[in-house]
Structures are given as structure tokens and as C-alpha cells.
Amino acid sequence: MSRAVALRLFQSLLVLLVMSFVIYGLMGLMPGDPIDLMIAGDPRLTGEDAVRLKALYGLDRPWTERWLRWLAQMCQGELGYSRLYGRPVWESMAPALVNSATLMLSSLGLALILALPLGIMASLRPDGILDRLVNLLSFASVSVPVFWLGLMLIVVFAVLLGWLPAGGMEEVGGGDRLRHLILPVSALALAGIGQLARHMRAAMMAEAASDYMRTARAKGCGPARMVLSHQLRNALLPIVTIVALEIGGLFSGALITETVFAWPGMGRLIYEAVMGNDFNLALSGLLLATAMTLAGSILADIAYTRLDPRIGRK
């Protein structure tokens, strides 16, 4: 097990290395650079100043050489400074990272709490009334765009009823941040319930026809024990995969949702960094999202072996 994890960690480092090369190259192809933007914003700077500043920051060198230089600095824990925020990259990302983690963890947890029981109950009576209602809810959840759902929640609960704030995250009291969190969490949770419930239902129905379920039934195992102790454990494997893939989105942020609700998370931060040619901040944010996705994949492999020990012996 430890050898497999070590191998996955090595593969993840190689993927991060390749991704840093690709992202740095794509950003290097973007028109303009921070010095050009600085010159455009200050008419007192001359062309000679631009040449001197580009030589000072190494922007006159090939982008491959600049990538190697950036990679060496990153290995030493130095991510550089953010041009947009005028402070170290990590200090610029930390608040947005906390905000995105709060939003995404809350929405993912709420979606799991609602979707898993619905999927389990729908699988117990296929084509029943509850199964059809869950399927209808699932298709509606998958089909409705999250931005439209967010706007409808704002119209109903913020504009018409006035119960909740429309966006932002101002804190004037202990529960104020929680009130600002309700609508974006609800939008993301409702958008994710459909996928999770459908996968849970399909996995439970597939496991119900397995040989071990027939054996447990023949031995006199009760229905509740069969579902919770035997069937559910194996049916959770595809859910673990979905949750692992969501970890990357957890740290990169939901750009559309954060924009609709004016939530200052990683999605908006990365978008503003790319549009503002803030190379250090954009590169660090995108690589962090990649690293979290790879970490989620490794955690999923570990969870597989816990749920099904046979996987670890293969």
C-alpha cells in the first residue's frame, strides 16, 4: 500500500511539472506583460525604462529559461509577488482559498447528506413513486444551469422575500457570514444533488444483483443489515470517485457561482489574475488547483482499499 502511494505521489509530481510548463508557456504567449502594463499606466516611463525593467526582471529572456528560474524559486518556497495586490502571492491567495474552501465544503457536504439517502431509497423500489420523483429531481438538477438557479434564489429570497442577502460576505456580527453563505451553498448543493443521487441509485441497484447479496439473503441476513453493512459499502466506490474529482474544484473555486453571489473566492481570484496578466498569482492558483485534484485522486485510491480490501491486493 505504501509503495503504491509513493508511486502515485511520484506520478503526481511529474504531472505538476508538466502542467507548470504548459501553463507557463500559455501565459507567456498572452499579449503584453506586466512591464507593458506598467508603461501604459504611467506616461512618465520611457522605452528605455521598459527595456531596463524587462532586463531587471528577466522578461527579455526566453520563456523556457524564465520557467526554469521560476521553478527553482518555487522549490525554495518563493512564489513571487502579485502585481494586482502588491503583496506576496501566498498572502493574496490565502483569504480567497479559505472562502472557496468554506463555500465548496459546505455545499458538497449538504449535497451528500441529501443525495445519498435519496439514491438509496430510490434503489429499494425501482420504478416506484419515490424512484420516479428522485429521477425527476435528478434530471432537473443536472439540466438547470447553476447561474440561473443562483439568480432565481436571489430573486425569491433576497428581492421578493428579503430574508437573505443577495451576495457578498460582509461581517457585522457572528451570524452575518452564515447568512451570506446560505444562498451560494444552496445553489451549488442543488446543482450537485442530481449527479450524486443518480450515481448512488445506479450503484445500489448494481450491487443488489451481486452474488454476495444473494448469499447474505439466503443466510437470513435482515434487509437493513444487507443494505447498510454489505450493499452500501461497495456502492460508495463511485461516489468516492466523484467526491475526489470535486476536490480540485474545491480549491479552484466555482467561478460562475462566486461571480453571481459576489463571493471572493479562488475562482474569481484566478480569473482576475489571468485577465490582469498577474503571472505569478495565476500560475500559482492554477497549479494549486491541479495539485488538489491529484491529491483527491490519491485519497480516493486510499478510500477504495478501505471500502474494498481486494483492491489493495491487486
C-alpha positions as CSV (number, residue, x, y, z in Angstrom):
1,M,0.0,0.0,0.0
2,S,2.7,2.5,0.9
3,R,4.6,1.6,-2.2
4,A,1.5,2.3,-4.4
5,V,1.0,5.7,-2.6
6,A,4.7,6.6,-3.1
7,L,4.3,5.7,-6.8
8,R,1.2,7.9,-7.1
9,L,3.0,10.8,-5.4
10,F,5.9,10.5,-7.9
11,Q,3.4,10.4,-10.8
12,S,1.6,13.5,-9.4
13,L,4.9,15.4,-9.1
14,L,5.6,14.6,-12.8
15,V,2.1,15.8,-13.8
16,L,2.6,19.0,-11.8
17,L,5.9,19.6,-13.5
18,V,4.3,19.1,-17.0
19,M,1.4,21.3,-16.1
20,S,3.6,24.1,-14.8
21,F,5.5,24.0,-18.1
22,V,2.3,24.1,-20.2
23,I,0.6,26.8,-18.1
24,Y,3.7,29.0,-18.0
25,G,4.1,28.6,-21.8
26,L,0.4,29.5,-22.5
27,M,0.6,32.6,-20.3
28,G,3.9,33.6,-22.0
29,L,2.0,33.6,-25.3
30,M,-0.5,36.1,-24.0
31,P,-0.1,39.6,-25.4
32,G,1.6,42.1,-23.2
33,D,3.4,41.6,-19.9
34,P,3.5,43.4,-16.5
35,I,6.1,45.9,-17.7
36,D,4.0,46.9,-20.7
37,L,1.0,47.4,-18.5
38,M,3.2,49.5,-16.1
39,I,4.4,51.6,-19.0
40,A,0.8,52.1,-20.3
41,G,-0.3,53.2,-16.8
42,D,2.5,55.7,-16.2
43,P,3.2,58.1,-19.2
44,R,6.4,59.2,-17.4
45,L,8.1,55.9,-18.1
46,T,10.1,55.8,-21.4
47,G,11.0,53.0,-23.8
48,E,14.5,52.9,-22.2
49,D,12.8,52.3,-18.8
50,A,10.8,49.4,-20.2
51,V,14.0,47.8,-21.6
52,R,15.8,48.2,-18.3
53,L,12.9,46.9,-16.2
54,K,12.4,43.8,-18.5
55,A,16.1,43.1,-18.2
56,L,15.9,43.5,-14.4
57,Y,13.0,41.1,-14.1
58,G,14.3,38.7,-16.7
59,L,11.4,39.3,-19.1
60,D,13.8,39.8,-22.0
61,R,14.9,36.1,-21.8
62,P,13.2,33.1,-23.5
63,W,10.2,31.9,-21.6
64,T,11.7,28.4,-21.1
65,E,14.6,30.0,-19.2
66,R,12.2,32.1,-17.2
67,W,10.2,28.9,-16.4
68,L,13.3,27.1,-15.0
69,R,14.1,30.2,-12.9
70,W,10.5,30.3,-11.6
71,L,10.6,26.5,-10.9
72,A,13.8,26.9,-8.9
73,Q,12.3,29.7,-6.8
74,M,9.1,27.7,-6.2
75,C,11.1,24.7,-4.9
76,Q,12.6,27.1,-2.4
77,G,9.1,28.2,-1.3
78,E,9.2,31.6,-3.1
79,L,6.1,32.2,-5.2
80,G,6.9,35.8,-6.0
81,Y,4.7,38.9,-5.7
82,S,1.3,39.6,-7.0
83,R,1.2,42.5,-9.4
84,L,-2.5,43.2,-8.8
85,Y,-2.4,43.1,-5.0
86,G,1.2,44.3,-4.4
87,R,2.0,41.6,-1.8
88,P,3.3,38.0,-1.8
89,V,1.3,35.5,-3.8
90,W,0.5,33.3,-0.8
91,E,-0.8,36.3,1.2
92,S,-3.0,37.1,-1.8
93,M,-4.4,33.6,-2.2
94,A,-4.9,32.7,1.5
95,P,-8.2,34.6,2.1
96,A,-9.7,33.5,-1.2
97,L,-8.6,29.9,-0.5
98,V,-10.4,30.0,2.9
99,N,-13.5,31.5,1.3
100,S,-13.7,28.9,-1.5
101,A,-13.0,26.0,0.9
102,T,-15.8,27.2,3.2
103,L,-18.2,27.5,0.2
104,M,-17.4,24.3,-1.5
105,L,-17.1,22.1,1.6
106,S,-20.4,23.3,2.8
107,S,-22.2,22.7,-0.5
108,L,-20.6,19.3,-1.1
109,G,-21.4,18.2,2.5
110,L,-25.1,19.3,2.1
111,A,-25.3,17.6,-1.3
112,L,-24.0,14.4,0.1
113,I,-26.4,14.5,3.1
114,L,-29.4,14.9,0.8
115,A,-28.4,12.9,-2.3
116,L,-27.1,9.6,-0.7
117,P,-30.3,8.8,1.3
118,L,-32.4,9.8,-1.8
119,G,-30.4,7.5,-4.0
120,I,-30.6,4.6,-1.5
121,M,-34.3,4.9,-1.0
122,A,-34.9,5.2,-4.8
123,S,-33.0,2.0,-5.4
124,L,-35.0,-0.1,-2.9
125,R,-38.2,0.2,-5.0
126,P,-37.2,0.7,-8.7
127,D,-39.9,2.4,-10.8
128,G,-41.9,3.3,-7.7
129,I,-43.3,6.7,-6.9
130,L,-40.2,7.7,-4.9
131,D,-37.9,6.5,-7.6
132,R,-39.6,8.5,-10.2
133,L,-39.6,11.6,-8.0
134,V,-35.9,11.2,-7.4
135,N,-35.2,10.7,-11.1
136,L,-37.2,13.9,-11.9
137,L,-35.3,15.8,-9.2
138,S,-32.0,14.5,-10.6
139,F,-32.7,15.4,-14.2
140,A,-33.9,18.8,-13.1
141,S,-30.8,19.3,-11.0
142,V,-28.4,18.3,-13.8
143,S,-30.3,20.3,-16.5
144,V,-30.7,23.7,-14.8
145,P,-27.7,26.0,-15.2
146,V,-26.2,26.9,-11.9
147,F,-26.1,30.6,-12.7
148,W,-29.9,30.6,-13.5
149,L,-30.5,28.8,-10.3
150,G,-28.5,31.3,-8.3
151,L,-30.3,34.2,-9.9
152,M,-33.7,32.6,-9.1
153,L,-32.6,32.1,-5.5
154,I,-31.6,35.8,-5.3
155,V,-34.9,37.0,-6.8
156,V,-37.0,34.9,-4.5
157,F,-35.2,35.0,-1.1
158,A,-33.3,38.3,-1.4
159,V,-35.5,40.5,-3.6
160,L,-39.1,39.3,-3.1
161,L,-39.0,38.0,0.5
162,G,-36.0,39.9,1.7
163,W,-34.9,37.1,4.0
164,L,-31.3,36.7,2.9
165,P,-28.6,39.0,1.4
166,A,-28.1,38.8,-2.3
167,G,-24.4,38.4,-2.2
168,G,-21.0,39.4,-0.7
169,M,-19.8,38.3,2.7
170,E,-19.7,41.3,4.9
171,E,-19.4,40.6,8.6
172,V,-21.2,42.8,11.0
173,G,-22.0,40.1,13.5
174,G,-21.3,36.5,14.4
175,G,-24.1,35.1,12.2
176,D,-23.8,37.5,9.3
177,R,-21.3,35.5,7.3
178,L,-23.5,32.4,7.7
179,R,-26.5,34.4,6.2
180,H,-24.4,35.4,3.2
181,L,-23.3,31.7,2.8
182,I,-26.8,30.2,2.6
183,L,-27.8,31.2,-1.0
184,P,-24.5,30.2,-2.8
185,V,-24.3,26.9,-0.8
186,S,-27.9,26.1,-1.7
187,A,-27.3,26.8,-5.4
188,L,-24.2,24.6,-5.5
189,A,-25.8,21.8,-3.4
190,L,-29.0,21.8,-5.5
191,A,-26.9,21.6,-8.7
192,G,-24.9,18.7,-7.4
193,I,-27.6,16.6,-5.8
194,G,-28.8,15.2,-9.2
195,Q,-25.5,13.7,-10.2
196,L,-24.8,12.2,-6.8
197,A,-28.3,10.7,-6.3
198,R,-28.2,9.1,-9.8
199,H,-24.8,7.5,-9.2
200,M,-25.9,6.3,-5.8
201,R,-29.1,4.8,-7.1
202,A,-27.3,3.1,-10.0
203,A,-24.5,1.7,-7.8
204,M,-27.0,0.4,-5.2
205,M,-29.1,-1.4,-7.9
206,A,-26.0,-2.9,-9.5
207,E,-24.8,-4.2,-6.1
208,A,-28.3,-5.6,-5.3
209,A,-27.9,-8.2,-8.1
210,S,-24.5,-9.4,-6.9
211,D,-23.8,-12.9,-5.7
212,Y,-22.8,-11.9,-2.2
213,M,-26.2,-10.2,-1.7
214,R,-28.0,-13.4,-2.7
215,T,-25.7,-15.4,-0.3
216,A,-26.5,-12.9,2.5
217,R,-30.2,-13.2,1.9
218,A,-30.0,-17.0,1.8
219,K,-28.2,-16.9,5.2
220,G,-31.1,-15.0,6.7
221,C,-29.5,-11.6,6.9
222,G,-32.0,-8.8,7.6
223,P,-32.8,-6.2,5.0
224,A,-31.4,-3.3,6.9
225,R,-28.1,-5.1,7.6
226,M,-27.9,-6.2,4.0
227,V,-28.3,-2.6,2.7
228,L,-26.2,-0.8,5.3
229,S,-23.4,-3.3,6.0
230,H,-22.9,-5.0,2.6
231,Q,-24.6,-3.2,-0.3
232,L,-23.8,0.4,0.7
233,R,-20.1,-0.2,1.3
234,N,-19.4,-1.3,-2.2
235,A,-21.9,1.1,-3.7
236,L,-19.9,4.0,-2.3
237,L,-17.0,3.4,-4.6
238,P,-18.3,5.6,-7.5
239,I,-19.3,8.3,-5.0
240,V,-15.8,8.4,-3.7
241,T,-14.6,9.0,-7.2
242,I,-17.0,11.9,-7.8
243,V,-16.0,13.5,-4.4
244,A,-12.3,13.1,-5.2
245,L,-12.8,14.9,-8.5
246,E,-14.6,17.7,-6.7
247,I,-11.6,18.4,-4.6
248,G,-9.9,20.3,-7.5
249,G,-13.0,22.4,-7.9
250,L,-13.0,22.9,-4.2
251,F,-9.7,24.9,-4.3
252,S,-10.0,26.5,-7.7
253,G,-13.5,27.7,-6.8
254,A,-16.8,27.9,-8.7
255,L,-16.2,30.9,-10.9
256,I,-19.8,31.3,-12.0
257,T,-21.3,30.9,-8.6
258,E,-18.8,33.2,-7.0
259,T,-19.5,35.8,-9.7
260,V,-23.3,35.6,-9.3
261,F,-23.1,35.9,-5.5
262,A,-20.1,38.3,-5.4
263,W,-18.2,35.7,-3.3
264,P,-14.4,36.5,-3.1
265,G,-13.1,33.0,-3.7
266,M,-10.3,31.3,-5.7
267,G,-12.4,31.2,-8.9
268,R,-12.7,35.0,-9.1
269,L,-9.1,35.4,-8.0
270,I,-7.7,33.2,-10.8
271,Y,-9.9,34.9,-13.4
272,E,-8.8,38.4,-12.3
273,A,-5.1,37.3,-12.2
274,V,-5.3,35.9,-15.8
275,M,-7.1,38.9,-17.2
276,G,-4.8,41.2,-15.4
277,N,-1.6,39.4,-16.5
278,D,-0.6,38.7,-13.0
279,F,1.6,35.7,-14.0
280,N,2.7,34.7,-10.5
281,L,-0.7,34.7,-9.0
282,A,-2.5,33.0,-11.9
283,L,0.2,30.3,-12.2
284,S,0.3,29.5,-8.5
285,G,-3.5,29.4,-8.3
286,L,-3.9,27.0,-11.3
287,L,-1.1,24.8,-10.1
288,L,-2.7,24.6,-6.6
289,A,-6.0,23.5,-8.2
290,T,-4.1,20.8,-10.2
291,A,-2.3,19.7,-7.0
292,M,-5.6,19.4,-5.1
293,T,-7.1,17.4,-7.9
294,L,-4.2,15.0,-7.8
295,A,-4.3,14.8,-4.0
296,G,-8.0,14.0,-4.3
297,S,-7.2,11.1,-6.7
298,I,-4.7,9.7,-4.2
299,L,-7.1,10.0,-1.3
300,A,-9.7,8.2,-3.5
301,D,-7.3,5.3,-4.0
302,I,-6.8,5.0,-0.3
303,A,-10.5,5.1,0.3
304,Y,-11.0,2.3,-2.2
305,T,-8.8,0.0,-0.3
306,R,-10.7,0.8,2.9
307,L,-14.0,0.1,1.4
308,D,-12.9,-2.9,-0.6
309,P,-9.7,-4.6,0.7
310,R,-9.5,-6.7,-2.5
311,I,-8.4,-3.6,-4.5
312,G,-5.3,-3.2,-2.3
313,R,-4.2,-6.8,-3.1
314,K,-4.4,-6.4,-6.9
